[in-house]
Amino acid sequence: MFVTPAYAEEAPAEGQTQTETGVAPQTGELHTETGVPSEAGHGGGVFPPFDQTTYPSQLLWLVITFGLFYMLMQKVIVPRVGGILENRHDRIAQDLDEAARLKSEADAAIETYERELSAAKAKAGQIASEARDAAKAKADAERTAIEAELAGKVAAAEARIADIKAKAFAEVDAIAGDTVTAIVDKLIGAKVAKTEVKSAVASLTGKQEG
């Protein structure tokens, strides 16, 4: 059971007001959180931004805030963003110029390589042609020398054969003469002159050769 204190039940004396006794007049209920009477709070419960009495100050602060934000954008943010964009643009332009320069250098190097390759191929073909011609000329010279050597050997062989043949025929004539002389001597017992034997043998060998 709740017991009310005695001092709370005492009524103020005559001639004294509630302010003199230190007790606030109970004009309304107190706010549970702030201790302020609910009747004195914010114009009867209206949300401050929607309070028409504060519109001028709100508009003033809106203009001030917008002006400060505009100055901040114009003086700080926009220059920085513009500088960043300009740096990016300059860097991209430099990269494009560098890429174009490298491409031109690569094209020039490829062109030089192709030109040198064509020159090397032409030189290689010329060297091969010269080597082929030199080899052919050398082969022709060697063949000519071999043919001349063989012709000389053949001529020498033919001359030797002719000499051997002549010597053989001479020996044959001598042998034939001696044989005829011996046969005649055996048959008739008479000596025959060598000139007659040689002419007879010559006539016989001439007829055989003919």
Secondary structure, 3 states (H helix, E strand, C coil): CCCCCHHHHCCCCCCCCCCCCCCCCCCCCECCCCCCEHHHCHHHHCCHHHCHHHHHHHHHHHHHHHHHHHHHHHHHHHHHHHHHHHHHHHHHHHHHHHHHHHHHHHHHHHHHHHHHHHHHHHHHHHHHHHHHHHHHHHHHHHHHHHHHHHHHHHHHHHHHHHHHHHHHHHHHHHHHHHHHHHHHHHHHCCCCCHHHHHHHHHHHHHHHHC
